[in-house]
Amino acid sequence: MDVTCILDTPIPVQVIFPSSSRMENTEAAYVASSGMGAITSCILQICESGDEIIASRTIYGGTYAFLKNFLPKLGIKTHFIDITKINQVKALVNSKTKMVYCETISNPLLEIADIPALASITKKHLSNLLLTIHSRLWLSRQLNWGPIL
């Protein structure tokens, strides 16, 4: 039986994936062994050389280091901004932008992004722009706000 470990408790994937999906009101769900595992696999599946990311300047240090130090080696550029200033996001969106990245509540400064406003920006560019949120909140149902990963 395939298992995944959450808080050192083996939970069958046949249980955790559909349960998470139902709780978050999504079509599907994926659980990773760590936040960085989820974040890096997500970004590397969506972005390629020449793409750009707009990211909050106040995110988890490991994520910041990945975006700032590793992705440029792959030709992916990240713009770090104050994600609470929606006009800054709008000003940076261009044809190369593939992702707007933030956290529900930033770590460590506890800034709160206006997710519905960010979702409205990404909806306008649905063919090539995805709002990606690292959520620490169960049952936040962020998909209800727009096209979000």
C-alpha positions in Angstrom: 0.0 0.0 0.0 1.3 3.5 -0.9 1.6 5.8 2.1 2.6 9.3 2.7 3.8 10.6 6.1 2.2 13.6 7.7 3.3 14.4 11.2 5.1 11.0 11.3 1.7 9.2 10.9 1.4 7.0 7.9 -1.8 7.8 6.1 -2.8 5.9 2.9 -2.8 8.1 -0.2 -6.1 6.6 -1.1 -7.5 8.4 2.0 -5.6 11.7 2.2 -5.8 12.8 -1.4 -9.6 12.5 -1.8 -10.2 13.8 1.7 -8.1 16.9 1.1 -9.8 17.5 -2.2 -13.3 17.3 -0.6 -12.3 19.6 2.3 -10.8 22.2 -0.1 -13.6 21.8 -2.7 -11.2 21.0 -5.5 -11.1 18.5 -8.3 -7.9 16.9 -7.1 -5.3 17.3 -4.3 -1.7 16.4 -3.8 0.1 16.2 -0.5 3.9 16.6 -0.4 6.3 15.6 2.4 7.3 19.2 2.9 6.4 22.7 1.9 9.6 23.0 -0.2 8.8 19.7 -1.9 5.4 21.0 -2.9 6.7 24.5 -3.9 9.7 23.4 -6.0 7.9 20.7 -7.9 5.0 23.1 -8.7 7.3 25.8 -10.0 9.5 23.5 -12.0 6.4 21.9 -13.6 5.0 25.3 -14.7 8.1 27.5 -15.5 10.8 27.1 -18.0 13.8 29.1 -19.3 12.7 32.7 -20.3 9.7 32.7 -17.9 9.2 35.2 -15.1 7.6 35.0 -11.6 6.2 37.8 -9.5 6.7 36.8 -5.9 6.2 38.3 -2.5 9.3 39.7 -0.9 8.3 38.3 2.5 8.2 34.5 2.0 9.8 31.6 3.7 13.6 31.8 3.5 14.0 28.5 1.7 11.6 29.5 -1.0 13.2 32.9 -1.3 16.6 31.3 -1.8 15.2 28.8 -4.4 13.6 31.7 -6.4 16.6 34.0 -6.0 19.6 31.7 -6.3 18.5 28.5 -8.1 15.9 29.5 -10.7 18.2 32.1 -12.4 20.5 29.2 -13.3 17.6 27.8 -15.2 16.8 31.1 -16.9 13.8 31.9 -14.8 13.6 35.4 -13.4 11.8 36.4 -10.2 10.6 39.9 -9.3 10.3 40.3 -5.5 7.7 42.8 -4.6 5.4 44.0 -1.8 2.5 41.6 -2.7 0.1 43.7 -0.7 0.5 46.5 -3.3 -1.7 45.2 -6.1 -0.5 48.0 -8.5 3.0 46.6 -8.2 1.8 43.3 -9.4 -0.2 44.8 -12.3 2.9 46.8 -13.4 5.1 43.7 -13.7 2.8 41.4 -15.5 4.0 40.8 -19.1 3.9 38.1 -21.7 6.8 36.2 -20.0 5.1 36.1 -16.6 3.9 32.6 -15.7 3.2 32.8 -12.0 2.3 35.1 -9.2 3.6 33.5 -6.0 2.6 34.3 -2.4 1.8 32.8 0.9 -1.6 33.0 2.6 0.1 34.6 5.5 3.8 35.4 4.8 6.5 33.8 6.9 8.0 35.5 8.8 6.4 38.9 8.6 2.7 37.8 8.7 1.7 40.0 5.7 -1.6 39.0 4.2 -2.0 39.1 0.5 -5.3 40.2 -1.1 -5.9 36.9 -2.8 -9.2 37.8 -4.5 -7.5 40.9 -6.0 -4.5 38.8 -7.1 -6.9 36.2 -8.6 -8.6 38.9 -10.6 -5.3 39.8 -12.2 -4.5 36.3 -13.1 -8.0 35.7 -14.5 -7.3 38.4 -17.0 -4.3 36.5 -18.2 -5.7 33.0 -17.8 -3.9 31.5 -20.8 -0.4 32.0 -19.4 -0.6 33.3 -15.8 -1.3 31.3 -12.7 -1.7 32.4 -9.1 0.2 30.0 -6.9 -0.3 30.2 -3.1 1.6 28.3 -0.4 -1.2 27.9 2.1 -0.8 27.1 5.8 -4.5 27.2 6.3 -6.7 24.1 6.1 -10.2 24.7 4.7 -9.3 28.1 3.2 -11.0 27.1 -0.1 -8.8 29.4 -2.1 -9.9 27.9 -5.4 -13.3 29.7 -4.9 -11.4 33.0 -5.5 -10.1 32.1 -9.0 -7.6 30.0 -10.9 -5.2 29.1 -8.2 -2.6 26.3 -7.6 
